Amino acid sequence: KIALFSIQTPWQKNKDEENAHLRERKGIIEGVPQGFFDDKRRDGLVRETIENEAQMNEEYERLMRELNEKNVEEEAKAEEEDERDALFRDIANADDQMEKWMRLNAMEKLKEARLQE
């Protein structure tokens, strides 16, 4: 008996060879040549680079948190100053209105005094 399923086309053979090659490279980072980490010097450089990058990312995140905190503090101070300025403007407007009402009242009294003469 001939096993019909054991016959493979050339593209199936290529695919099987490719799969075997991929199985052989399992656990290797894509883009990194096989055996790269076997070299202790290169392995150390890569690990050092990864550690430095992690440290820089941590420092960057800390810096961004500090900047955010500063921005929040500055915004709070600016908002407080705006509220204080608005309060001073309201007080100045109230004083101005009181002065005008007092002048109007004085004019009405003067008018009544002249009408009674």
Sequence and secondary structure as in RCSB ss.txt:
>XXXX:A:sequence
KIALFSIQTPWQKNKDEENAHLRERKGIIEGVPQGFFDDKRRDGLVRETIENEAQMNEEYERLMRELNEKNVEEE
AKAEEEDERDALFRDIANADDQMEKWMRLNAMEKLKEARLQE
>XXXX:A:secstr
   GGG   HHHHHHHHHHHHHHHTTT  TTS TTGGGSHHHHHHHHHHHHHHHHHHHHHHHHHHHHHHHHHHHH
HHHHHHHHHHHHHHHHHHHHHHHHHHHHHHHHHHHHHHHHH 
